[in-house]
């Protein structure tokens, strides 16, 4: 048996597996990946090869349909065994891979239909592979490059299962029964129409599949952002109570220090006084929520030898809910602290400015930053995982937009800048519900 005999019997499985792996290689690999992949790839190829021999003895249309379905189901199992993610993520890769295989195969079929000279076996192989590469590149440019690496897709299980069943029915019916009967009719136009309809159906299916994934990602993102906002509310209230308690204790402690007798080491008294002085040297902006977050972050900055300065006209954020102020500035300062902590002490500085320009309110937060930084959709990308990494900036953007503002992030040389502009001042835009002004 030569190579082309093997290829003719397994071409469907080969291109299906290539298409599926193009998608699911972004999922991340399981342990013993090489062995798993070898085993799980060999089984669909083995089924395809021997099924073709059986089908030659029993040339019924249902045998071909069953072959496609069995190989498809086994390929999904191979994805699940080799790559990370649940069975639904494997099903997504299987269906989208099947669509890509089907589109490329039908496109090559359409070209052969109008080719005046029959192609050799090698020519058939090269044509099929070239067409597959073209469609694979288009799929990558349109959808795959936007998917996160090492992260299985999250899909709505019921929608995914229903859509998968519809797609499989369309593809198997059109690929086998529709085209075969169109050929038997002797009407070349009917064959062309069937092929084009089959290709368009799969393109539509791909659009629906990826739209569902994006919709699910957006819903997950919104749920996380809402959780972060709710967490900021409770954290703000807790911080407010803690700082009020500490302020009272500090005042009492300073008063007691003055009354201590001279027998206590003056150096120790000086250290205690300095510690209290650091705490009591609050940044007063005129906005309680901003004062609380600045107090928290100033203490953290002091421990890390970071200079935190704030020149803020508190009227800039008048009308913004206290918990939103706490969340917005807290996320911004946390990111800045993380960026400057590893720098030389001379560059460990964070500055916050806020002013009015006519009706507009303008906030700028700047810090030094070392290293390259990639941006996606105007926001910096992060390779870190856990603790909602990457969602802090998205939360800031969402809050700015809720109050009629725009958030812009830039990196010029070694200066990282967050700019928030409210063209008409603070206006709450979420469902036209006005939050109370400066209350929790």
C-alpha positions in Angstrom: 0.0 0.0 0.0 1.4 3.3 -1.0 1.1 6.7 0.7 -1.7 8.0 -1.6 -3.9 4.9 -1.0 -3.5 5.6 2.8 -4.3 9.3 2.2 -7.4 8.6 0.1 -8.8 6.4 2.9 -8.0 8.8 5.8 -8.1 12.3 4.2 -11.3 13.2 6.2 -9.7 12.2 9.5 -6.4 13.9 8.7 -7.9 17.3 7.9 -10.4 17.1 10.7 -7.6 16.5 13.2 -5.5 19.3 11.8 -8.5 21.7 12.0 -9.3 20.7 15.6 -5.7 20.9 16.8 -5.4 24.4 15.2 -8.1 25.5 17.7 -7.5 23.4 20.8 -3.7 23.9 20.9 -4.5 27.1 22.7 -6.2 25.2 25.5 -3.0 24.1 27.2 -1.6 20.5 27.4 -2.3 17.7 29.8 0.4 15.7 31.4 2.2 13.1 29.1 0.9 15.2 26.2 3.1 13.5 23.5 1.9 10.0 24.4 -1.7 11.1 24.7 -1.6 12.9 21.4 0.0 10.0 19.6 -2.5 7.5 20.9 -5.6 9.8 20.4 -4.5 10.6 16.9 -3.8 7.1 15.8 -7.3 5.8 16.8 -9.3 8.2 14.4 -6.9 7.4 11.6 -7.2 3.7 12.2 -11.0 3.9 12.2 -11.0 5.9 9.0 -8.6 3.5 7.2 -10.5 0.3 8.1 -13.9 1.8 7.7 -13.1 2.7 4.1 -12.3 -1.0 3.4 -15.6 -2.1 5.0 -17.6 0.6 3.2 -16.1 -0.6 -0.1 -17.8 -4.0 0.5 -21.1 -2.3 1.6 -21.4 0.9 -0.5 -24.5 2.4 1.3 -24.9 6.1 1.9 -25.6 5.5 5.6 -22.2 3.8 6.0 -20.5 7.1 4.9 -22.6 9.2 7.2 -21.9 6.8 10.1 -18.2 7.0 9.3 -18.1 10.8 9.5 -20.1 10.8 12.8 -18.0 8.1 14.5 -14.6 9.7 13.5 -15.9 13.1 14.7 -17.0 11.7 18.1 -13.7 9.9 18.6 -11.8 13.1 17.7 -13.6 15.0 20.4 -12.5 12.3 22.9 -8.9 12.7 21.7 -9.1 16.4 22.2 -10.5 15.9 25.8 -7.7 13.4 26.6 -4.9 15.5 25.2 -5.8 19.1 26.0 -7.0 21.0 29.1 -10.6 21.9 29.4 -14.0 20.2 29.9 -15.9 18.1 27.4 -17.8 21.2 26.2 -14.5 23.0 25.3 -13.5 19.8 23.4 -16.9 19.8 21.6 -16.4 23.5 20.6 -13.0 22.6 19.1 -14.5 19.6 17.4 -17.4 21.4 15.8 -15.4 24.4 14.7 -12.7 22.0 13.4 -15.4 20.1 11.5 -16.6 23.3 10.0 -13.1 24.3 8.8 -12.5 20.8 7.3 -15.8 20.9 5.6 -15.4 24.4 4.1 -11.9 23.6 2.8 -13.0 20.2 1.3 -16.0 21.7 -0.4 -14.0 24.6 -1.7 -11.4 22.2 -3.2 -14.3 20.1 -4.7 -15.7 23.3 -6.3 -12.3 24.1 -7.9 -11.9 20.6 -9.2 -15.4 20.7 -10.7 -14.4 23.6 -13.0 -10.8 22.4 -13.6 -10.5 21.3 -17.3 -7.7 18.8 -16.6 -8.0 16.0 -14.0 -5.4 16.4 -11.3 -2.9 13.7 -10.3 -3.0 12.2 -6.8 -0.2 14.5 -5.7 -2.0 17.5 -7.3 -5.2 16.6 -5.4 -3.3 16.5 -2.1 -1.5 19.8 -2.8 -4.8 21.5 -3.8 -6.6 20.2 -0.7 -3.8 21.3 1.6 -3.4 24.7 0.0 -7.2 25.4 0.3 -7.1 24.3 3.9 -4.2 26.6 4.7 -6.0 29.6 3.1 -9.2 29.0 5.2 -7.1 28.3 8.4 -5.3 31.6 8.0 -8.7 33.4 7.5 -10.1 31.7 10.6 -7.0 32.7 12.6 -7.1 36.3 11.5 -10.9 36.6 12.1 -11.2 34.7 15.4 -8.4 32.5 16.7 -5.8 35.3 17.3 -8.3 36.9 19.7 -8.5 33.8 21.9 -6.4 33.7 25.1 -3.5 31.3 25.2 -3.5 28.3 27.6 -7.1 28.9 28.4 -9.9 26.6 27.3 -13.0 28.4 25.9 -16.0 28.7 28.2 -19.3 27.9 26.5 -22.9 27.7 27.4 -23.5 24.0 27.5 -27.0 23.7 26.3 -26.6 26.2 23.5 -23.4 24.6 22.5 -25.0 21.1 22.4 -28.0 22.3 20.4 -25.9 24.2 17.9 -23.5 21.3 17.5 -26.3 18.9 16.7 -27.7 21.3 14.0 -24.3 21.9 12.5 -23.5 18.2 12.3 -26.9 17.5 10.7 -26.4 20.2 8.0 -22.8 19.1 7.3 -23.3 15.4 7.1 -26.6 15.7 5.0 -25.2 18.3 2.6 -21.8 16.6 2.3 -23.1 13.2 1.6 -26.7 13.0 0.5 -27.2 16.5 -1.0 -24.1 16.4 -3.3 -24.5 12.7 -4.2 -28.1 13.3 -5.3 -27.2 16.5 -7.1 -24.5 14.6 -9.0 -26.9 11.8 -9.9 -29.3 14.4 -11.3 -26.7 15.3 -13.9 -27.3 19.0 -13.2 -23.9 20.7 -12.7 -25.7 23.9 -11.5 -27.4 21.9 -8.7 -24.0 20.6 -7.6 -22.6 24.1 -7.5 -25.5 25.5 -5.5 -25.3 22.6 -3.0 -21.6 23.2 -2.5 -22.0 26.9 -2.0 -24.9 26.5 0.4 -22.8 23.9 2.3 -19.9 26.3 2.6 -22.1 29.3 3.6 -23.8 27.1 6.2 -20.5 26.3 7.8 -19.3 29.9 7.7 -22.5 30.9 9.5 -22.0 28.1 12.0 -18.5 29.3 12.7 -19.7 32.9 13.3 -22.4 31.6 15.7 -19.9 29.4 17.5 -17.4 32.2 18.2 -20.2 34.7 18.9 -21.5 32.4 21.6 -18.0 32.1 23.1 -17.5 35.9 23.0 -21.0 36.4 24.6 -20.1 34.0 27.4 -16.8 35.7 27.9 -18.5 39.1 28.2 -21.0 37.7 30.7 -18.2 36.2 32.8 -16.3 39.5 32.6 -19.3 41.5 33.7 -20.0 39.1 36.6 -16.4 39.5 37.8 -16.5 43.3 37.5 -19.8 43.4 39.4 -18.3 41.2 42.1 -15.3 43.6 42.3 -17.6 46.6 42.7 -19.6 44.9 45.4 -16.3 43.9 47.1 -15.1 47.5 46.9 -18.3 48.7 48.7 -17.8 46.4 51.7 -14.1 47.0 51.7 -14.6 50.8 51.7 -17.0 50.6 54.6 -14.6 48.3 56.6 -11.6 50.6 55.8 -13.6 53.7 56.9 -14.5 52.1 60.2 -10.9 50.8 60.8 -9.3 54.2 60.0 -11.8 56.0 62.3 -10.9 53.6 65.1 -7.2 53.9 64.5 -7.4 57.7 64.4 -9.0 57.8 67.8 -6.3 55.3 69.2 -3.5 57.4 67.7 -4.8 60.5 69.2 -5.1 58.9 72.6 -1.6 57.3 72.3 0.1 60.6 71.4 -1.6 62.2 74.4 -0.3 59.4 76.7 3.2 59.7 75.3 3.4 63.3 76.3 2.6 62.2 79.9 5.2 59.5 80.1 8.1 60.1 82.6 11.6 60.8 81.6 12.9 57.3 82.5 11.8 55.9 79.1 14.5 55.9 76.5 14.1 59.2 74.4 15.1 57.3 71.3 12.3 54.8 71.7 9.8 57.6 72.3 11.1 59.3 69.2 10.5 56.2 67.1 6.9 55.9 68.4 6.3 59.5 67.7 7.7 59.2 64.2 5.4 56.2 63.4 2.4 58.2 64.6 3.5 61.2 62.6 3.6 59.1 59.4 0.1 57.9 60.1 -1.3 61.3 61.1 0.2 63.1 58.1 -2.9 62.5 56.1 -3.5 63.8 52.5 -6.6 65.9 52.8 -8.5 66.3 49.6 -11.9 67.2 50.9 -13.4 63.9 49.8 -13.7 61.3 52.5 -13.5 58.2 50.3 -10.4 59.5 48.5 -8.8 60.4 51.8 -9.4 56.9 53.1 -7.9 55.1 50.0 -5.0 57.6 50.0 -4.4 56.9 53.7 -4.3 53.1 53.1 -2.0 53.3 50.1 0.2 55.9 51.7 1.0 53.5 54.6 1.8 50.8 52.1 3.9 53.1 50.0 5.8 54.2 53.1 6.8 50.6 53.9 8.0 50.1 50.3 9.9 53.5 50.2 7.5 54.9 47.5 6.6 58.5 47.3 2.8 59.1 46.9 1.7 62.6 46.1 -1.7 64.0 45.4 -2.8 67.4 44.1 -6.6 67.0 43.8 -9.5 69.3 43.5 -12.1 67.3 45.3 -14.9 68.9 43.2 -13.6 66.9 40.2 -15.2 63.7 41.7 -18.2 65.4 43.3 -21.3 63.2 42.4 -19.3 59.9 42.3 -20.4 57.3 44.7 -17.9 56.8 47.5 -17.4 53.0 46.9 -16.7 53.8 43.2 -14.1 56.4 44.2 -12.5 53.8 46.5 -12.5 51.2 43.7 -11.3 53.5 40.9 -8.4 55.0 42.8 -7.6 51.8 44.7 -7.1 49.8 41.5 -5.0 52.6 39.9 -2.7 53.0 42.9 -2.4 49.3 43.4 -1.2 48.9 39.7 1.2 51.8 40.2 2.6 50.3 43.4 3.2 47.0 41.7 5.0 48.7 38.8 7.4 50.9 40.9 8.2 48.5 43.7 10.9 46.8 41.7 12.5 50.1 40.5 15.4 52.0 42.1 14.3 54.1 45.1 14.8 57.3 43.2 12.1 56.3 40.7 9.6 55.0 43.2 7.1 57.7 42.9 3.3 57.9 42.1 1.6 61.2 41.4 -2.2 61.9 41.3 -3.6 65.1 39.8 -7.2 66.2 39.4 -8.5 69.5 38.1 -11.4 71.1 36.3 -11.2 72.6 32.8 -14.4 74.4 32.3 -17.2 71.8 32.7 -14.8 69.0 32.2 -13.1 67.1 35.0 -9.6 65.7 34.4 -7.7 63.1 36.5 -4.1 61.9 35.8 -2.2 59.1 37.6 1.4 58.7 36.7 4.3 56.4 37.7 7.5 55.1 36.3 7.5 51.9 34.4 10.3 49.6 33.1 10.0 47.1 30.3 7.8 46.6 27.3 4.0 46.7 27.6 1.5 45.3 25.1 -1.9 46.8 24.6 -5.2 45.3 23.5 -8.3 47.4 22.8 -6.5 50.3 24.5 -5.8 48.5 27.7 -2.5 46.9 28.9 -2.2 43.2 28.7 -1.1 41.0 31.5 0.4 37.5 31.6 -0.4 37.0 35.3 -3.3 34.8 36.4 -5.4 34.6 39.5 -6.7 37.3 41.9 -8.6 38.8 38.9 -5.4 40.0 37.2 -6.3 42.3 34.3 -9.8 43.0 35.6 -8.8 45.9 37.7 -8.1 48.1 34.7 -11.3 46.9 33.0 -13.2 47.8 36.2 -11.7 51.3 36.1 -12.7 51.7 32.5 -16.2 50.5 33.2 -16.6 53.0 36.2 -15.3 55.9 34.1 -17.8 55.1 31.4 -20.7 54.8 33.9 -20.1 58.4 34.9 -19.9 59.7 31.3 -16.1 59.6 31.2 -13.3 58.2 29.1 -10.2 56.3 30.4 -7.0 56.4 28.4 -3.8 54.5 29.2 -0.4 55.3 27.7 3.2 54.5 28.1 5.6 57.2 26.9 9.3 56.3 27.4 9.3 55.2 31.1 6.1 57.1 32.2 3.0 55.1 32.6 -0.1 57.4 32.6 -3.7 56.8 33.3 -5.9 59.7 32.2 -9.6 59.9 33.0 -11.7 62.7 31.3 -15.3 63.5 32.2 -16.2 66.0 29.4 -19.4 67.1 31.1 -18.3 66.5 34.7 -19.6 63.5 36.7 -22.9 62.1 35.2 -24.1 58.7 36.1 -25.1 56.8 33.0 -26.2 53.3 34.0 -29.9 53.0 33.3 -30.3 56.6 34.2 -30.3 55.7 37.9 -28.7 58.5 39.9 -26.6 57.3 42.8 -26.6 59.5 45.9 -23.9 62.1 45.9 -20.9 61.1 48.1 -22.7 58.6 50.3 -22.3 54.9 50.8 
